[in-house]
Amino acid sequence: MKSFIKKYQKILLVLLWFLFISATFVLYLLDNELQTPYSTGIVSFELAKDLSSSEAIVNAWNTRAKTFAGISLGFDFLYIFIYTFLLSMLLYLRISKYNTRHFMYKAGHILIFAVFFAGIFDIIENITLIKLLTGHRQAIWSSVAYMSAVLKFGLISLSVLFILGSLINAFFKRKKWS
């Protein structure tokens, strides 16, 4: 696997960035249809802490908006695949700069697995949101969606911060401050 990534890393990286930017744009367009006084978009629905908040968001959406929410949640399954592979590849490329005994190497390896757990939490979140959207109005679905979203966003944030921190560290190591 390492030799495959090394051989095709530039092509894979360009392809993943293209897919990520394209998919993000599609989700942005879908999200524009979900703006209401109760919701700034799908993320509001993901982070609704309780059933009453979830119901307020869904009830504020007309039939068209509910359709767009369903399409957004369905498209998000593809998006999960894209962002997990992009982040894991970026993490892999950053940790490959370190010795295998270095703390950053070990932490990066953990984060590569964490990104895939973020994807799993995102899948759980989508399933529970689809349940709520299709009329299964039970408090458990809002709670599971909320906790899954918090865990997902937390793991993704840690991974992005690691990548940025690693890049900043590399930049300052190259500079000669005398």
C-alpha positions in Angstrom: 0.0 0.0 0.0 2.8 2.4 0.8 4.4 1.9 -2.6 1.1 2.5 -4.3 0.5 5.7 -2.4 4.1 6.9 -3.0 3.9 6.1 -6.7 0.5 7.8 -7.2 0.4 10.3 -4.4 0.3 13.4 -6.5 -2.5 12.1 -8.7 -4.4 10.8 -5.7 -4.0 14.0 -3.9 -5.2 16.2 -6.8 -8.1 13.8 -7.4 -9.1 13.8 -3.8 -8.9 17.6 -3.5 -10.9 18.0 -6.7 -13.6 15.6 -5.4 -13.6 17.3 -2.0 -14.0 20.8 -3.4 -16.6 19.7 -5.8 -18.6 17.7 -3.2 -18.3 20.6 -0.7 -19.8 22.9 -3.4 -22.7 20.5 -4.0 -23.4 20.4 -0.3 -23.2 24.2 -0.1 -25.8 24.5 -2.9 -28.1 22.0 -1.2 -27.6 23.7 2.2 -28.9 27.0 0.7 -32.3 25.5 0.5 -32.4 24.7 4.2 -32.2 28.2 5.6 -35.0 29.0 8.0 -35.4 31.0 11.2 -34.7 27.7 13.0 -31.9 26.4 10.9 -28.8 27.8 9.2 -28.6 24.6 7.2 -27.9 20.9 7.7 -25.3 21.5 10.5 -28.0 23.0 12.6 -30.0 19.8 12.2 -26.9 17.7 13.0 -26.3 19.7 16.2 -29.9 19.9 17.4 -29.4 18.6 21.0 -32.9 17.4 21.6 -36.1 16.3 19.9 -37.9 19.6 20.2 -35.0 21.4 18.4 -34.9 18.7 15.7 -38.7 18.9 15.3 -38.6 22.7 15.1 -36.1 22.5 12.2 -37.9 19.8 10.3 -41.3 21.5 10.8 -39.9 24.8 9.5 -38.8 23.1 6.2 -41.4 22.9 3.4 -41.6 19.8 1.2 -38.9 21.2 -1.1 -36.5 21.8 1.7 -37.2 18.4 3.2 -36.3 16.9 -0.2 -33.1 18.9 -0.3 -32.3 17.8 3.2 -32.8 14.1 2.2 -30.6 14.6 -0.9 -28.0 16.3 1.2 -27.9 13.5 3.8 -27.7 10.9 1.0 -25.0 12.8 -0.8 -23.1 13.0 2.5 -22.4 9.3 2.4 -20.2 9.9 -0.7 -18.7 13.0 1.0 -17.7 10.8 4.0 -15.7 8.6 1.7 -14.0 11.6 0.1 -13.1 13.5 3.3 -11.9 10.4 5.2 -9.5 9.4 2.4 -8.3 13.0 1.9 -7.6 13.6 5.6 -6.0 10.2 6.1 -3.8 10.7 3.1 -2.8 14.2 4.3 -2.0 12.8 7.7 0.0 10.0 6.2 2.0 12.4 4.1 2.7 14.6 7.1 3.8 11.7 9.4 6.0 10.3 6.8 8.3 13.3 7.5 9.0 12.0 11.0 11.0 9.2 12.5 8.8 6.3 13.5 9.7 6.9 17.1 8.8 10.5 17.1 5.7 11.6 19.0 4.2 13.3 15.9 4.5 10.1 14.0 2.7 8.1 16.6 0.0 10.8 17.1 -0.5 11.0 13.4 -1.1 7.3 13.2 -3.7 7.5 15.9 -5.4 10.3 14.0 -5.5 8.3 10.8 -7.6 5.8 12.6 -9.6 8.6 14.2 -10.5 10.0 10.8 -12.2 6.7 9.9 -14.0 6.7 13.2 -15.2 10.2 12.3 -16.6 8.7 9.2 -18.4 6.0 11.1 -19.9 8.6 13.5 -21.0 10.6 10.4 -22.7 7.5 9.0 -24.5 6.9 12.3 -25.4 10.6 12.4 -26.9 10.5 8.8 -28.9 7.4 9.6 -30.4 9.0 12.7 -31.1 12.3 10.9 -32.8 10.4 8.1 -35.0 8.6 10.7 -36.0 12.0 12.1 -36.6 13.5 8.7 -38.9 10.6 7.7 -41.1 10.9 10.7 -39.5 8.7 13.4 -39.7 11.4 16.0 -38.0 9.9 19.1 -35.6 11.6 21.4 -33.0 8.9 21.1 -32.5 9.8 17.4 -31.8 13.5 18.2 -29.4 12.5 21.0 -27.5 10.0 18.9 -27.3 12.4 16.0 -26.0 15.1 18.3 -23.4 13.0 20.0 -22.2 11.5 16.7 -21.9 15.0 15.2 -19.9 16.3 18.2 -17.5 13.3 18.0 -17.2 13.6 14.2 -16.4 17.3 14.3 -14.0 16.8 17.2 -12.0 14.1 15.5 -11.9 16.0 12.2 -10.9 19.2 14.0 -8.0 17.4 15.8 -6.8 15.9 12.4 -6.9 19.3 10.7 -5.1 21.0 13.6 -2.5 18.2 13.5 -1.9 18.8 9.8 -1.7 22.5 10.2 0.5 22.3 13.2 2.8 19.9 11.3 3.0 22.3 8.4 3.7 25.3 10.6 6.4 23.3 12.4 8.0 22.3 9.1 7.9 25.9 7.9 9.7 27.2 11.0 12.3 24.4 10.9 13.2 25.5 7.4 13.7 29.1 8.4 17.0 30.1 9.9 16.4 32.5 12.7 19.7 34.0 13.8 
